[in-house]
């Protein structure tokens, strides 16, 4: 019986010669990453050093990294990238081998539930209406300004290259363009308009931080809670990375002035860092 592929044109002789010399090999799919310390959960985040106690340089990763620490869950961190994640997003967590379901992969949307089931920490309750109101500040004001500052300020190009693009990649210009395009499209999707002003983005972020600073007041934690909530981790994930001595060595940081007069947020950042991260702040 004739082969079903006979309709394909013959490859040129040089190509035949190449594949005779270097035949194609098909490898089995790579397993999900695992670590040598399988007695601990493995947390995969944006970070410069695997196994380091340093905070992630990505807000979402840092939020959940801190929350697991607040809950007293000892994890081993690994430097990773979205391509290694089941849902193409970081962070994700692989439970310890002695877990009831050690082969499951916990994506970031399920980390809060994982923490509840694996920790005795009782998160203080927060009125949902107030919480939703202040959470919207991050989606509508702070995150767009963050995306603009990190990805679209030209002076930060070398920072993006160091953090997100492999040094050996021949596709560095293309990868950089894609990252910037994704940031630009994310901002557009939030503002629902193809044009936006960087000055307005920064102004909106400044107003949002001022509102958060007023909300916190003289208390240690938001909403007068006796101990941290996920909201505290969310706030920290931005304030820590924007303020000096963080995991990011900014070339140009137009977001920094938005926290200059937010002394309550600065105190909140110092408190959480000192309590949950053993390494000293970078000088």
Backbone as CSV, one residue per row, in Angstrom:
resi,resn,N_x,N_y,N_z,CA_x,CA_y,CA_z,C_x,C_y,C_z
1,UNK,0.855,-1.197,0.000,0.000,0.000,0.000,0.880,1.233,0.000
2,UNK,0.500,2.202,-0.790,1.324,3.400,-0.893,1.291,4.165,0.408
3,UNK,2.402,4.774,0.732,2.493,5.573,1.957,1.585,6.777,1.850
4,UNK,0.985,7.147,2.987,0.101,8.314,3.012,0.867,9.610,2.860
5,UNK,2.195,9.538,2.928,2.996,10.754,2.844,3.687,10.887,1.480
6,UNK,3.289,10.070,0.495,3.967,10.116,-0.795,3.691,11.415,-1.535
7,UNK,2.608,12.119,-1.137,2.297,13.367,-1.831,3.273,14.476,-1.482
8,UNK,4.006,14.276,-0.384,4.959,15.307,0.005,6.118,15.339,-0.985
9,UNK,6.623,16.530,-1.341,7.756,16.591,-2.274,9.015,16.051,-1.620
10,UNK,9.881,15.482,-2.438,11.149,14.985,-1.925,11.988,16.143,-1.416
11,UNK,12.673,15.893,-0.298,13.568,16.917,0.241,14.809,17.003,-0.629
12,UNK,15.422,18.169,-0.734,16.664,18.302,-1.508,17.750,17.386,-0.958
13,UNK,18.660,17.005,-1.827,19.733,16.087,-1.429,20.534,16.587,-0.235
14,UNK,20.891,17.875,-0.151,21.642,18.335,1.029,20.886,18.122,2.334
15,UNK,19.539,18.239,2.274,18.749,18.023,3.494,18.776,16.549,3.872
16,UNK,18.639,15.654,2.864,18.751,14.217,3.133,20.094,13.906,3.776
17,UNK,21.139,14.491,3.239,22.476,14.229,3.778,22.598,14.726,5.211
18,UNK,21.998,15.874,5.487,22.064,16.432,6.837,21.385,15.513,7.843
19,UNK,20.195,15.012,7.503,19.470,14.175,8.453,20.047,12.768,8.552
20,UNK,20.759,12.323,7.519,21.471,11.048,7.663,22.605,11.196,8.663
21,UNK,23.229,12.378,8.659,24.356,12.605,9.573,23.877,12.937,10.984
22,UNK,22.787,13.693,11.064,22.242,14.089,12.374,20.761,13.714,12.406
23,UNK,20.443,12.443,12.620,19.038,12.021,12.607,18.245,12.685,13.731
24,UNK,16.953,12.920,13.442,16.085,13.511,14.456,15.857,12.524,15.586
25,UNK,15.815,13.026,16.796,15.486,12.219,17.962,14.294,12.849,18.661
26,UNK,13.335,12.032,19.030,12.159,12.506,19.749,12.298,12.090,21.201
27,UNK,12.308,13.071,22.102,12.481,12.802,23.524,11.126,12.733,24.222
28,UNK,11.100,11.985,25.307,9.894,11.928,26.122,9.612,13.303,26.718
29,UNK,8.339,13.606,27.002,8.023,14.902,27.611,8.763,15.081,28.928
30,UNK,9.224,16.297,29.171,9.934,16.574,30.413,8.955,16.556,31.578
31,UNK,9.339,15.938,32.683,8.463,15.971,33.852,8.447,17.365,34.456
32,UNK,7.429,17.639,35.271,7.411,18.901,35.989,8.633,18.984,36.872
33,UNK,9.173,20.186,37.071,10.388,20.305,37.861,10.179,19.839,39.283
34,UNK,11.198,19.238,39.823,11.185,18.822,41.212,12.509,19.136,41.826
35,UNK,12.560,19.133,43.118,13.782,19.518,43.802,14.349,18.388,44.617
36,UNK,15.591,18.535,45.055,16.218,17.503,45.848,15.623,17.393,47.240
37,UNK,14.925,18.459,47.726,14.350,18.447,49.057,12.862,18.129,48.960
38,UNK,12.525,16.895,48.605,11.132,16.539,48.389,10.338,16.475,49.683
39,UNK,11.020,16.598,50.837,10.301,16.632,52.107,9.647,17.986,52.335
40,UNK,9.961,18.967,51.497,9.356,20.292,51.595,8.625,20.625,50.302
41,UNK,7.567,21.421,50.384,6.939,21.893,49.148,7.932,22.720,48.337
42,UNK,7.773,22.671,47.022,8.666,23.386,46.116,7.899,24.546,45.481
43,UNK,8.372,25.772,45.705,7.712,26.958,45.165,8.539,27.512,44.013
44,UNK,7.923,27.642,42.854,8.609,28.098,41.645,8.178,29.532,41.344
45,UNK,9.163,30.433,41.363,8.889,31.862,41.265,9.932,32.543,40.386
46,UNK,9.660,33.788,40.064,10.695,34.636,39.486,11.664,35.012,40.601
47,UNK,12.878,34.552,40.507,13.906,34.918,41.469,15.254,34.696,40.816
48,UNK,16.261,35.347,41.336,17.589,35.231,40.734,18.357,34.034,41.262
49,UNK,17.938,33.504,42.398,18.717,32.438,43.018,17.802,31.342,43.537
50,UNK,17.986,30.121,43.042,17.251,28.985,43.568,17.684,28.720,45.001
51,UNK,16.690,28.450,45.851,16.991,28.149,47.242,17.259,29.361,48.095
52,UNK,17.143,30.538,47.526,17.446,31.766,48.260,16.257,32.184,49.112
53,UNK,16.543,32.887,50.197,15.489,33.458,51.033,15.099,34.849,50.574
54,UNK,15.669,35.308,49.487,15.367,36.654,49.023,13.949,36.731,48.443
55,UNK,13.330,37.894,48.574,12.002,38.064,47.972,12.078,38.008,46.450
56,UNK,11.012,37.526,45.845,10.905,37.532,44.391,10.880,38.965,43.882
57,UNK,11.283,39.146,42.621,11.220,40.480,42.018,9.932,40.688,41.224
58,UNK,8.976,39.774,41.353,7.694,39.869,40.666,6.584,40.009,41.706
59,UNK,5.686,40.991,41.571,4.685,41.210,42.617,3.817,39.996,42.933
60,UNK,3.307,39.312,41.913,2.434,38.177,42.209,3.201,37.058,42.892
61,UNK,4.403,36.781,42.436,5.219,35.758,43.094,5.540,36.158,44.526
62,UNK,5.885,37.425,44.723,6.241,37.894,46.062,5.045,37.825,47.004
63,UNK,3.873,38.147,46.506,2.659,38.079,47.330,2.480,36.682,47.916
64,UNK,2.576,35.659,47.078,2.325,34.304,47.563,3.529,33.735,48.291
65,UNK,4.712,34.160,47.934,5.904,33.782,48.693,5.777,34.273,50.135
66,UNK,5.380,35.530,50.304,5.199,36.085,51.644,4.044,35.409,52.365
67,UNK,2.941,35.172,51.669,1.781,34.582,52.342,2.100,33.190,52.890
68,UNK,2.823,32.384,52.156,3.216,31.070,52.660,4.080,31.208,53.905
69,UNK,4.927,32.230,53.948,5.750,32.467,55.136,4.889,32.913,56.317
70,UNK,3.936,33.792,56.047,3.028,34.221,57.110,2.284,33.022,57.689
71,UNK,1.905,32.095,56.835,1.184,30.895,57.276,2.099,29.856,57.908
72,UNK,3.397,30.110,57.918,4.335,29.189,58.538,4.624,27.953,57.717
73,UNK,4.408,28.018,56.413,4.669,26.872,55.538,6.077,27.003,54.975
74,UNK,6.919,26.063,55.303,8.326,26.092,54.896,8.456,25.516,53.495
75,UNK,8.784,26.349,52.538,8.929,25.899,51.157,10.356,26.122,50.700
76,UNK,10.748,25.371,49.699,12.029,25.611,49.026,11.740,26.338,47.721
77,UNK,12.364,27.481,47.531,12.094,28.270,46.329,13.033,27.882,45.198
78,UNK,12.509,27.973,43.986,13.275,27.670,42.779,13.073,28.787,41.766
79,UNK,14.146,29.191,41.129,14.029,30.129,40.016,13.359,29.413,38.849
80,UNK,12.372,30.051,38.253,11.632,29.412,37.172,11.163,30.475,36.186
81,UNK,10.407,30.018,35.193,9.824,30.927,34.208,8.461,30.386,33.804
82,UNK,7.612,31.205,33.201,6.251,30.763,32.896,6.173,29.531,32.012
83,UNK,7.180,29.279,31.179,7.126,28.130,30.280,7.188,26.806,31.037
84,UNK,7.668,26.835,32.275,7.736,25.616,33.079,6.453,25.360,33.845
85,UNK,5.532,26.306,33.804,4.318,26.213,34.607,3.189,25.544,33.838
86,UNK,2.361,24.761,34.516,1.232,24.115,33.830,0.261,25.114,33.205
87,UNK,0.098,26.286,33.818,-0.824,27.277,33.252,-0.091,28.479,32.666
88,UNK,1.217,28.312,32.428,2.052,29.343,31.797,2.143,30.605,32.646
89,UNK,1.995,30.457,33.956,2.081,31.598,34.862,2.798,31.183,36.131
90,UNK,3.519,32.126,36.701,4.152,31.931,37.998,3.407,32.774,39.028
91,UNK,3.428,32.293,40.309,4.132,31.120,40.824,3.291,29.853,40.698
92,UNK,3.938,28.721,40.922,3.225,27.472,41.150,3.998,26.670,42.178
93,UNK,3.309,25.717,42.787,3.874,24.975,43.911,3.669,23.487,43.704
94,UNK,4.692,22.704,44.012,4.593,21.248,44.003,4.660,20.771,45.450
95,UNK,3.632,20.058,45.928,3.615,19.639,47.328,4.756,18.686,47.660
96,UNK,5.018,18.545,48.950,6.019,17.591,49.418,5.551,16.166,49.134
97,UNK,6.502,15.236,49.102,6.165,13.849,48.787,5.246,13.222,49.825
98,UNK,5.309,13.712,51.058,4.450,13.138,52.097,3.080,13.803,52.144
99,UNK,2.783,14.648,51.178,1.474,15.288,51.093,0.434,14.262,50.658
100,UNK,-0.830,14.539,50.980,-1.892,13.608,50.595,-2.035,13.499,49.083
101,UNK,-1.616,14.530,48.369,-1.651,14.499,46.901,-0.340,15.069,46.371
102,UNK,0.759,14.313,46.513,2.079,14.864,46.209,2.324,15.144,44.738
103,UNK,1.525,14.570,43.858,1.785,14.725,42.429,0.954,15.847,41.797
104,UNK,0.137,16.507,42.590,-0.631,17.623,42.046,0.254,18.857,41.939
105,UNK,-0.127,19.763,41.086,0.580,21.028,40.942,-0.373,22.145,41.334
106,UNK,0.064,22.995,42.251,-0.780,24.054,42.789,-0.466,25.344,42.044
107,UNK,-1.375,25.790,41.196,-1.180,27.065,40.513,-1.478,28.209,41.480
108,UNK,-1.103,29.428,41.077,-1.175,30.545,42.029,-2.593,30.796,42.523
109,UNK,-3.605,30.495,41.717,-4.986,30.741,42.132,-5.446,29.781,43.226
110,UNK,-4.662,28.722,43.479,-5.037,27.736,44.497,-4.105,27.750,45.702
111,UNK,-3.135,28.668,45.717,-2.173,28.675,46.821,-2.845,29.059,48.132
112,UNK,-3.802,29.989,48.105,-4.495,30.376,49.339,-5.214,29.178,49.951
113,UNK,-5.890,28.386,49.113,-6.585,27.199,49.621,-5.586,26.172,50.142
114,UNK,-4.477,26.003,49.428,-3.432,25.083,49.893,-2.932,25.506,51.267
115,UNK,-2.696,26.805,51.446,-2.190,27.298,52.727,-3.196,27.053,53.847
116,UNK,-4.476,27.238,53.571,-5.499,26.996,54.606,-5.492,25.552,55.069
117,UNK,-5.249,24.630,54.144,-5.301,23.207,54.480,-3.997,22.689,55.072
118,UNK,-2.933,23.465,54.982,-1.626,22.989,55.440,-1.020,23.876,56.525
119,UNK,-1.841,24.709,57.125,-1.332,25.624,58.144,-2.374,25.806,59.238
120,UNK,-1.887,26.046,60.441,-2.787,26.344,61.559,-3.052,27.843,61.677
121,UNK,-2.446,28.628,60.798,-2.625,30.077,60.859,-4.065,30.441,60.523
122,UNK,-4.654,31.280,61.346,-6.023,31.735,61.132,-5.995,33.174,60.617
123,UNK,-6.301,33.337,59.349,-6.306,34.681,58.785,-7.461,35.484,59.369
124,UNK,-7.182,36.682,59.889,-8.273,37.521,60.403,-9.280,37.839,59.294
125,UNK,-10.539,37.912,59.676,-11.575,38.227,58.692,-11.588,39.724,58.403
126,UNK,-11.899,40.047,57.167,-11.951,41.436,56.704,-13.292,41.643,56.014
127,UNK,-13.983,42.753,56.283,-15.255,43.012,55.589,-15.066,42.974,54.075
128,UNK,-15.821,42.123,53.413,-15.592,41.873,51.987,-15.820,43.115,51.135
129,UNK,-16.797,43.943,51.497,-17.072,45.129,50.693,-15.902,46.098,50.735
130,UNK,-15.339,46.331,51.905,-14.178,47.215,52.017,-12.976,46.598,51.299
131,UNK,-12.824,45.292,51.459,-11.693,44.617,50.828,-11.750,44.761,49.315
132,UNK,-12.914,44.505,48.732,-13.050,44.596,47.278,-12.779,46.013,46.779
133,UNK,-13.217,47.000,47.548,-13.004,48.394,47.157,-11.522,48.712,47.054
134,UNK,-10.758,48.281,48.049,-9.332,48.611,48.056,-8.525,47.688,47.147
135,UNK,-8.988,46.464,46.941,-8.304,45.598,45.985,-8.378,46.167,44.574
136,UNK,-9.463,46.862,44.269,-9.610,47.426,42.926,-8.538,48.473,42.635
137,UNK,-7.945,49.062,43.691,-6.871,50.027,43.473,-5.675,49.380,42.780
138,UNK,-5.433,48.123,43.080,-4.296,47.438,42.466,-4.567,47.165,40.992
139,UNK,-5.749,46.654,40.688,-6.064,46.321,39.301,-6.184,47.561,38.423
140,UNK,-6.781,48.614,38.951,-7.102,49.775,38.134,-6.029,50.853,38.124
141,UNK,-5.205,50.924,39.176,-4.260,52.040,39.276,-2.811,51.613,39.458
142,UNK,-2.557,50.708,40.376,-1.164,50.396,40.713,-0.525,49.480,39.678
143,UNK,-1.212,48.424,39.286,-0.614,47.485,38.334,-0.322,48.129,36.981
144,UNK,-1.222,48.941,36.398,-0.869,49.587,35.124,0.385,50.446,35.224
145,UNK,0.520,51.190,36.321,1.718,52.023,36.484,2.958,51.161,36.667
146,UNK,2.798,50.020,37.342,3.918,49.091,37.510,4.366,48.550,36.151
147,UNK,3.418,48.106,35.341,3.758,47.559,34.026,4.465,48.600,33.171
148,UNK,3.961,49.815,33.204,4.603,50.878,32.425,6.029,51.117,32.912
149,UNK,6.210,51.202,34.225,7.528,51.526,34.777,8.548,50.449,34.451
150,UNK,8.181,49.202,34.643,9.150,48.125,34.445,9.419,47.852,32.969
151,UNK,8.369,47.769,32.165,8.527,47.282,30.796,8.633,48.379,29.736
152,UNK,8.049,49.529,29.981,7.932,50.520,28.916,8.788,51.758,29.117
153,UNK,9.384,51.935,30.274,10.350,53.019,30.450,11.649,52.583,29.775
154,UNK,12.122,53.284,28.757,13.269,52.808,27.961,14.517,52.526,28.784
155,UNK,14.753,53.318,29.821,15.973,53.134,30.614,16.015,51.787,31.325
156,UNK,14.875,51.127,31.480,14.839,49.851,32.195,15.003,48.640,31.280
157,UNK,15.381,48.877,30.034,15.561,47.761,29.098,16.588,46.760,29.604
158,UNK,17.708,47.242,30.120,18.744,46.316,30.581,18.260,45.522,31.789
159,UNK,17.389,46.112,32.603,16.829,45.393,33.747,15.941,44.247,33.278
160,UNK,15.118,44.500,32.273,14.271,43.443,31.715,15.127,42.321,31.143
161,UNK,16.188,42.690,30.439,17.069,41.676,29.857,17.669,40.779,30.928
162,UNK,18.077,41.373,32.034,18.698,40.599,33.112,17.679,39.689,33.794
163,UNK,16.475,40.191,34.026,15.494,39.462,34.823,14.740,38.394,34.044
164,UNK,14.430,38.656,32.784,13.461,37.815,32.094,13.965,37.135,30.826
165,UNK,15.115,37.525,30.300,15.545,37.000,29.005,16.867,36.260,29.165
166,UNK,16.934,34.994,28.730,18.186,34.236,28.859,19.347,34.947,28.174
167,UNK,20.483,34.940,28.836,21.648,35.649,28.306,22.107,35.076,26.972
168,UNK,21.912,33.771,26.784,22.404,33.122,25.568,21.404,33.160,24.418
169,UNK,20.238,33.728,24.659,19.188,33.677,23.649,19.532,34.536,22.437
170,UNK,19.354,33.929,21.244,19.529,34.681,20.007,18.299,35.523,19.688
171,UNK,17.236,35.297,20.447,15.979,35.983,20.181,15.728,37.119,21.162
172,UNK,16.782,37.632,21.763,16.616,38.665,22.785,15.796,39.860,22.290
173,UNK,16.090,40.427,21.122,15.268,41.567,20.667,13.795,41.205,20.507
174,UNK,13.537,40.007,19.973,12.153,39.586,19.779,11.451,39.361,21.113
175,UNK,12.137,38.713,22.058,11.545,38.471,23.371,11.262,39.781,24.092
176,UNK,12.177,40.722,23.971,11.976,42.027,24.599,10.756,42.723,24.008
177,UNK,10.621,42.676,22.692,9.452,43.295,22.052,8.161,42.647,22.533
178,UNK,8.172,41.317,22.662,6.968,40.615,23.101,6.581,40.997,24.525
179,UNK,7.573,41.093,25.411,7.285,41.482,26.791,6.683,42.884,26.846
180,UNK,7.248,43.775,26.068,6.731,45.148,26.058,5.335,45.218,25.452
181,UNK,5.117,44.428,24.414,3.797,44.420,23.788,2.746,43.875,24.752
182,UNK,3.086,42.816,25.479,2.150,42.256,26.454,1.815,43.271,27.539
183,UNK,2.835,44.004,28.013,2.590,45.029,29.031,1.679,46.124,28.483
184,UNK,1.979,46.565,27.266,1.169,47.611,26.627,-0.277,47.152,26.464
185,UNK,-0.476,45.926,26.010,-1.832,45.414,25.806,-2.572,45.239,27.129
186,UNK,-1.842,44.861,28.182,-2.479,44.734,29.498,-2.984,46.083,29.987
187,UNK,-2.177,47.120,29.788,-2.595,48.463,30.201,-3.819,48.899,29.401
188,UNK,-3.807,48.641,28.104,-4.945,49.005,27.253,-6.210,48.277,27.705
189,UNK,-6.083,46.993,28.042,-7.257,46.220,28.452,-7.859,46.756,29.747
190,UNK,-7.018,47.328,30.601,-7.512,47.892,31.859,-8.203,49.227,31.609
191,UNK,-7.585,50.066,30.775,-8.128,51.407,30.529,-9.137,51.431,29.383
192,UNK,-9.218,50.317,28.640,-10.203,50.192,27.554,-10.059,51.308,26.519
193,UNK,-8.828,51.679,26.299,-8.550,52.697,25.284,-7.137,52.467,24.775
194,UNK,-6.940,52.648,23.485,-5.642,52.334,22.884,-4.576,53.369,23.216
195,UNK,-4.996,54.525,23.740,-4.026,55.559,24.085,-4.148,55.888,25.571
196,UNK,-3.008,56.081,26.196,-3.002,56.440,27.617,-1.767,57.295,27.878
197,UNK,-1.822,58.039,28.950,-0.724,58.928,29.313,0.070,58.323,30.465
198,UNK,1.390,58.136,30.307,2.199,57.652,31.432,2.063,58.537,32.666
199,UNK,1.948,59.843,32.471,1.797,60.742,33.619,0.511,60.452,34.383
200,UNK,-0.550,60.149,33.658,-1.816,59.826,34.320,-1.710,58.494,35.051
201,UNK,-1.031,57.516,34.448,-0.822,56.233,35.128,-0.117,56.445,36.463
202,UNK,0.940,57.226,36.453,1.705,57.469,37.678,0.889,58.275,38.684
203,UNK,0.116,59.223,38.194,-0.738,60.014,39.084,-1.773,59.119,39.766
204,UNK,-2.396,58.228,38.997,-3.396,57.323,39.570,-2.777,56.404,40.617
205,UNK,-1.575,55.917,40.343,-0.898,55.053,41.313,-0.586,55.819,42.589
206,UNK,-0.151,57.058,42.447,0.156,57.879,43.616,-1.083,58.078,44.480
207,UNK,-2.215,58.372,43.862,-3.460,58.535,44.609,-3.869,57.232,45.297
208,UNK,-3.658,56.112,44.627,-3.999,54.819,45.221,-3.142,54.538,46.450
209,UNK,-1.848,54.801,46.355,-0.976,54.577,47.509,-1.334,55.516,48.665
210,UNK,-1.712,56.736,48.354,-2.130,57.656,49.411,-3.374,57.134,50.128
211,UNK,-4.303,56.560,49.362,-5.506,55.985,49.973,-5.152,54.798,50.866
212,UNK,-4.221,53.968,50.416,-3.795,52.823,51.224,-3.060,53.280,52.478
213,UNK,-2.248,54.310,52.343,-1.518,54.837,53.493,-2.491,55.358,54.550
214,UNK,-3.526,56.051,54.106,-4.541,56.563,55.032,-5.324,55.421,55.662
215,UNK,-5.635,54.395,54.881,-6.364,53.237,55.407,-5.575,52.544,56.509
216,UNK,-4.282,52.378,56.304,-3.446,51.697,57.301,-3.327,52.522,58.573
217,UNK,-3.134,53.817,58.426,-2.987,54.674,59.596,-1.821,54.251,60.464
218,UNK,-2.027,54.258,61.762,-0.964,53.914,62.709,-0.953,52.439,63.072
219,UNK,-1.845,51.654,62.463,-1.924,50.228,62.777,-0.787,49.456,62.099
220,UNK,-0.496,48.285,62.652,0.520,47.436,62.026,0.001,46.808,60.738
221,UNK,-1.281,46.411,60.746,-1.845,45.687,59.610,-3.143,46.352,59.172
222,UNK,-3.521,46.087,57.941,-4.699,46.738,57.375,-5.989,46.250,58.024
223,UNK,-6.984,47.123,57.994,-8.318,46.852,58.524,-8.290,46.536,60.025
224,UNK,-7.293,47.094,60.726,-7.154,46.890,62.179,-7.030,45.415,62.547
225,UNK,-6.535,44.606,61.637,-6.390,43.174,61.910,-5.264,42.948,62.916
226,UNK,-5.399,41.936,63.782,-4.351,41.667,64.768,-3.117,40.994,64.181
227,UNK,-3.238,40.458,62.986,-2.115,39.798,62.306,-2.324,39.962,60.801
228,UNK,-1.316,39.641,59.992,-1.423,39.939,58.552,-2.509,39.134,57.842
229,UNK,-3.076,39.748,56.835,-4.001,39.081,55.922,-3.370,39.041,54.532
230,UNK,-4.041,38.374,53.615,-3.537,38.341,52.240,-3.452,39.756,51.669
231,UNK,-4.315,40.637,52.130,-4.258,42.021,51.656,-2.928,42.663,52.035
232,UNK,-2.433,42.393,53.232,-1.124,42.916,53.630,-0.035,42.408,52.692
233,UNK,-0.116,41.121,52.331,0.875,40.556,51.411,0.778,41.202,50.033
234,UNK,-0.437,41.528,49.610,-0.631,42.181,48.316,0.009,43.561,48.301
235,UNK,-0.233,44.334,49.355,0.356,45.673,49.437,1.878,45.585,49.455
236,UNK,2.408,44.692,50.276,3.861,44.529,50.391,4.487,44.157,49.056
237,UNK,3.789,43.359,48.271,4.367,42.868,47.012,4.691,44.007,46.047
238,UNK,4.029,45.129,46.195,4.354,46.301,45.378,5.248,47.290,46.114
239,UNK,4.896,47.618,47.357,5.686,48.636,48.060,7.132,48.200,48.233
240,UNK,7.352,46.916,48.508,8.729,46.457,48.697,9.546,46.627,47.424
241,UNK,8.949,46.313,46.290,9.694,46.359,45.033,9.864,47.777,44.503
242,UNK,8.998,48.680,44.912,9.106,50.068,44.452,10.073,50.863,45.319
243,UNK,10.056,50.617,46.619,10.922,51.358,47.537,12.380,50.933,47.376
244,UNK,13.323,51.745,47.827,14.745,51.392,47.715,15.089,50.126,48.496
245,UNK,16.242,49.556,48.163,16.786,48.379,48.850,15.883,47.161,48.692
246,UNK,15.419,46.919,47.481,14.542,45.782,47.233,15.262,44.760,46.373
247,UNK,14.480,43.821,45.836,15.034,42.802,44.951,15.317,43.346,43.556
248,UNK,14.856,44.551,43.270,15.040,45.160,41.954,16.024,46.312,42.044
249,UNK,16.985,46.319,41.129,17.945,47.414,41.059,17.539,48.303,39.876
250,UNK,16.639,49.223,40.177,16.051,50.053,39.136,17.089,50.936,38.459
251,UNK,16.941,51.102,37.161,17.693,52.115,36.434,16.919,53.433,36.483
252,UNK,15.628,53.341,36.227,14.745,54.504,36.295,13.438,54.049,36.940
253,UNK,13.032,54.716,38.019,11.848,54.287,38.756,10.919,55.470,39.021
254,UNK,10.109,55.855,38.046,9.193,56.981,38.254,8.081,56.695,39.250
255,UNK,7.917,55.442,39.672,6.920,55.116,40.694,7.399,55.462,42.101
256,UNK,8.714,55.569,42.267,9.262,55.782,43.608,8.681,57.004,44.312
257,UNK,8.556,58.175,43.674,8.026,59.347,44.375,6.606,59.164,44.900
258,UNK,5.851,58.218,44.327,4.469,58.022,44.777,4.400,57.507,46.211
259,UNK,5.525,56.985,46.734,5.557,56.473,48.110,6.350,57.374,49.052
260,UNK,6.839,58.498,48.557,7.678,59.367,49.385,6.981,59.809,50.662
261,UNK,5.715,60.181,50.554,4.981,60.690,51.714,4.101,59.637,52.376
262,UNK,4.226,58.394,51.933,3.403,57.313,52.499,4.184,56.624,53.619
263,UNK,4.339,57.318,54.726,5.188,56.816,55.804,4.596,55.577,56.476
264,UNK,3.279,55.476,56.490,2.663,54.282,57.070,2.966,53.047,56.221
265,UNK,2.918,53.198,54.901,3.243,52.078,54.014,4.718,51.712,54.114
266,UNK,5.580,52.694,54.271,7.004,52.404,54.442,7.242,51.622,55.732
267,UNK,6.561,52.004,56.799,6.686,51.283,58.073,6.143,49.857,57.938
268,UNK,5.023,49.716,57.253,4.409,48.402,57.014,5.374,47.507,56.243
269,UNK,6.022,48.067,55.257,6.995,47.290,54.473,8.146,46.818,55.346
270,UNK,8.689,47.706,56.180,9.810,47.338,57.054,9.396,46.261,58.050
271,UNK,8.196,46.373,58.596,7.708,45.403,59.580,7.606,44.008,58.982
272,UNK,6.960,43.893,57.833,6.778,42.580,57.216,8.105,41.994,56.759
273,UNK,8.968,42.840,56.209,10.257,42.318,55.757,11.058,41.784,56.937
274,UNK,11.137,42.549,58.007,11.927,42.133,59.165,11.373,40.863,59.795
275,UNK,10.070,40.688,59.723,9.446,39.541,60.387,9.527,38.266,59.555
276,UNK,9.516,38.385,58.240,9.360,37.182,57.417,10.498,36.911,56.443
277,UNK,11.475,37.793,56.356,12.614,37.539,55.475,13.900,37.677,56.273
278,UNK,14.684,36.601,56.374,15.874,36.621,57.232,17.048,37.396,56.663
279,UNK,17.093,37.597,55.350,18.236,38.306,54.766,18.038,39.801,54.917
280,UNK,19.134,40.526,55.098,19.055,41.965,55.267,18.653,42.628,53.955
281,UNK,18.018,43.781,54.092,17.717,44.568,52.900,19.002,44.938,52.199
282,UNK,18.975,44.906,50.857,20.154,45.302,50.089,20.515,46.737,50.423
283,UNK,21.803,46.990,50.469,22.242,48.363,50.727,22.392,49.116,49.417
